[in-house]
């Protein structure tokens, strides 16, 4: 049997439970300050605000990407060319017009440049965007630094300062030095043509004015004449030293560029190895009786 004391304890416990709120608050417990409740509510809402902000940003980015990269609003509608005229400009413009209808932001500038530079007369091509719908080409053309007559080629070929053969013409432009090139095919590289261009600068002025018949042989050697003397220059190396050696030799007695050509053939100076030049064809005077 349950004692009276136990029954009183159970009654007290049930009374305390009855005074407990649903969420664990006891009757008479003080309520949270309004500001605390407000902060708690803000903390609960904060993650949703971040998600909403990110969604807005992503939507804006997607709209911009679509507008500039995929919509028809900023498509290429025209191509303008600067730095060239006539047929050359028309060819460059035609090459770039492959981008017509492409969104301007997605134009492959490198691909356009490669197409334009297939015309070797063009040295550089800078591709630009002219918003909202224009593509621009700023061209730099090659300038002739040498005119060559190459074996097996009918026309005269123009060479720029970098040794690039870029055009063929019927006549060499005035003021452009000329050379005969006997080397053909893959054996001819820009370095040979640059060496031909630098020859005149390596010669003393008095010798350069008399030089003629500039030739690149099949073996890659440079040859030319000074009056009636043939000069074998060799390759383009040691050009300054070769120029000084040639000037010194021409000051020697018996090496007269204006002398008549001996019956045995013209005199020749070989400067392939400038430290040990070789002179052949000198006239040997017979001793007087």
C-alpha positions in Angstrom: 0.0 0.0 0.0 1.1 3.5 -0.7 1.8 5.7 2.2 0.3 9.2 2.6 3.8 10.7 2.2 4.3 9.0 -1.2 0.9 10.1 -2.3 1.7 13.8 -1.4 5.0 13.6 -3.4 3.2 12.2 -6.5 0.6 15.0 -6.3 3.3 17.6 -6.1 5.1 16.2 -9.2 1.9 16.2 -11.3 1.3 19.8 -10.2 4.7 20.9 -11.3 4.3 19.2 -14.7 0.9 20.9 -15.2 2.6 24.2 -14.8 5.1 23.4 -17.7 4.5 25.0 -21.1 4.4 23.0 -24.3 7.9 24.1 -25.3 9.5 23.6 -22.0 9.0 27.0 -20.4 7.7 27.1 -16.9 4.9 29.4 -15.9 6.3 32.7 -14.7 9.6 32.3 -16.6 10.6 35.7 -18.2 10.2 36.2 -22.0 13.1 36.9 -24.4 13.8 40.5 -25.2 12.2 41.6 -28.5 15.6 42.5 -29.9 16.9 39.1 -29.2 13.9 37.5 -30.8 14.4 39.8 -33.9 18.1 38.8 -34.1 17.2 35.1 -33.9 14.7 35.5 -36.7 17.3 37.3 -38.8 19.8 34.5 -38.2 17.2 32.0 -39.4 16.5 34.0 -42.5 20.1 34.8 -43.4 20.9 31.6 -45.4 17.9 32.1 -47.6 19.0 35.7 -48.3 22.4 34.4 -49.4 20.8 31.8 -51.6 18.5 34.4 -53.1 21.4 36.8 -53.8 23.5 34.1 -55.5 20.5 33.2 -57.6 20.2 36.8 -58.7 23.9 37.1 -59.5 23.9 33.8 -61.5 20.8 35.0 -63.4 22.5 38.3 -64.3 25.7 36.6 -65.4 23.8 34.1 -67.5 21.8 36.9 -69.1 25.0 38.8 -70.0 26.7 35.7 -71.4 23.7 34.9 -73.5 23.4 38.6 -74.7 27.0 39.0 -75.8 27.9 35.4 -76.7 24.8 33.8 -78.2 22.2 36.3 -79.1 21.9 38.1 -82.5 22.2 41.5 -80.9 26.0 41.8 -81.2 26.7 39.7 -84.3 29.4 40.7 -86.8 27.7 42.6 -89.7 30.7 44.5 -91.3 34.4 44.3 -91.7 36.6 47.4 -92.1 40.3 47.4 -93.3 43.0 49.9 -92.6 46.6 50.0 -93.8 45.9 48.7 -97.3 43.9 49.5 -100.4 42.6 47.9 -103.6 42.9 44.2 -104.2 45.0 43.7 -101.1 42.4 45.2 -98.8 39.6 43.3 -100.5 41.4 40.0 -100.0 41.9 40.7 -96.3 38.3 41.8 -95.9 37.0 38.6 -97.7 39.1 36.4 -95.4 37.6 38.1 -92.3 34.1 37.9 -93.6 34.0 34.3 -92.6 33.0 35.7 -89.2 29.9 37.4 -90.4 26.9 36.4 -88.3 29.2 35.3 -85.4 28.6 37.0 -82.0 31.3 39.6 -81.7 32.5 38.4 -78.3 33.1 34.9 -79.8 35.1 35.9 -82.8 38.4 33.9 -83.0 40.9 36.7 -83.6 43.8 34.3 -84.0 42.0 32.3 -86.7 41.1 35.5 -88.6 44.7 36.7 -88.4 46.0 33.4 -89.7 43.6 33.6 -92.7 44.6 37.2 -93.5 48.4 36.4 -93.2 48.1 33.7 -95.8 48.7 36.6 -98.2 52.5 37.0 -97.7 52.4 40.6 -98.8 50.9 41.3 -95.3 53.4 41.4 -92.5 51.0 41.8 -89.6 47.2 41.9 -89.1 45.7 43.2 -85.9 42.1 42.1 -85.4 39.8 44.4 -83.3 36.1 44.6 -82.3 34.1 47.7 -83.1 31.0 47.4 -80.9 28.2 46.7 -81.5 28.6 44.8 -84.8 31.9 45.7 -86.5 35.2 43.8 -87.0 38.3 45.8 -87.8 41.6 44.8 -89.5 44.7 47.0 -89.1 47.3 45.7 -91.6 51.0 46.3 -92.0 52.4 45.6 -95.4 55.9 44.2 -96.2 58.4 46.6 -97.8 60.9 45.4 -100.4 64.5 45.3 -99.2 65.9 43.1 -102.0 64.8 42.0 -105.5 66.1 38.6 -106.6 66.1 36.7 -109.9 66.0 33.0 -108.9 66.9 30.1 -111.1 63.8 28.5 -112.5 61.5 31.4 -111.7 60.4 33.7 -114.5 59.5 36.9 -112.6 61.5 39.0 -110.2 60.8 38.2 -106.6 60.6 40.8 -103.8 62.2 40.1 -100.4 61.6 42.0 -97.2 64.1 42.9 -94.5 63.4 39.6 -92.6 64.3 37.5 -95.7 60.7 36.6 -96.6 60.0 36.2 -100.3 56.5 37.7 -100.5 55.7 38.9 -104.1 56.6 38.6 -107.8 56.9 41.5 -110.2 57.9 42.1 -113.7 60.5 44.8 -112.9 62.4 45.5 -109.7 61.4 48.7 -107.9 63.7 51.6 -108.2 66.3 51.9 -105.5 66.0 48.3 -104.4 69.2 46.3 -104.7 69.1 43.2 -106.9 70.8 39.8 -106.7 71.0 36.6 -108.7 70.0 33.5 -106.7 71.1 30.1 -108.0 69.9 28.3 -104.9 66.4 26.7 -105.2 63.9 24.8 -103.2 64.2 24.2 -99.5 67.9 25.0 -99.6 67.1 28.7 -99.7 66.2 30.1 -96.3 65.6 33.7 -95.1 69.1 33.8 -93.5 70.8 33.7 -97.0 68.6 36.6 -98.2 69.3 38.6 -95.1 73.1 38.1 -95.6 72.7 39.4 -99.2 71.0 42.5 -97.9 73.7 43.2 -95.3 76.6 42.9 -97.8 76.7 46.5 -98.9 76.8 47.8 -95.3 79.9 45.6 -94.7 81.9 47.1 -97.6 83.8 50.4 -97.6 81.8 53.0 -99.4 84.3 53.2 -102.3 84.2 49.5 -102.8 80.4 49.3 -102.4 79.9 51.8 -105.2 81.9 49.7 -107.6 80.4 46.3 -106.6 78.0 44.6 -109.0 76.7 41.2 -110.1 75.7 40.2 -106.6 75.1 36.4 -106.6 74.1 33.7 -104.2 75.5 30.4 -105.4 74.0 26.9 -105.2 76.2 26.2 -102.1 75.1 29.3 -100.3 78.2 31.4 -100.9 77.9 35.1 -101.8 79.9 36.4 -104.8 80.1 39.7 -106.5 82.5 41.8 -108.7 84.5 44.9 -108.0 85.4 46.2 -111.4 87.1 43.3 -113.2 87.9 41.4 -109.9 85.7 38.6 -108.8 85.1 38.4 -105.0 84.1 35.2 -103.2 82.6 36.4 -100.0 81.5 33.1 -98.6 78.6 33.1 -96.1 77.3 36.0 -94.1 79.6 35.5 -91.1 82.6 37.8 -90.2 81.2 40.4 -92.7 83.0 43.4 -91.0 86.3 41.7 -91.0 85.9 40.6 -94.6 85.2 44.2 -95.6 88.4 45.4 -94.0 90.5 42.7 -95.6 89.0 43.4 -99.0 89.8 47.1 -98.7 93.4 46.3 -97.7 93.9 43.9 -100.6 92.6 46.3 -103.2 95.2 48.9 -102.0 97.9 46.4 -102.9 99.9 46.9 -106.1 98.7 44.6 -108.9 95.1 44.4 -107.6 93.5 47.1 -109.8 89.8 46.7 -110.4 90.1 48.8 -113.6 92.9 46.7 -115.1 92.3 44.8 -118.2 91.2 41.2 -117.7 94.2 38.9 -118.4 94.0 36.2 -121.0 94.0 33.6 -118.3 90.9 35.0 -116.8 89.9 37.6 -114.2 91.6 37.9 -110.8 89.7 36.4 -107.9 89.8 37.2 -104.2 88.5 34.5 -101.9 87.4 35.8 -98.5 85.6 32.7 -97.3 88.3 32.5 -94.5 89.1 36.2 -94.0 92.2 35.4 -91.8 93.8 33.7 -94.8 92.4 35.2 -98.0 93.4 33.7 -101.3 94.1 35.8 -104.4 94.4 34.1 -107.8 94.8 35.3 -111.4 97.5 37.8 -110.7 99.4 38.8 -113.7 103.0 37.8 -113.5 105.3 40.3 -115.1 108.2 38.8 -117.1 111.6 40.0 -116.0 113.3 42.4 -118.5 116.3 41.1 -120.4 
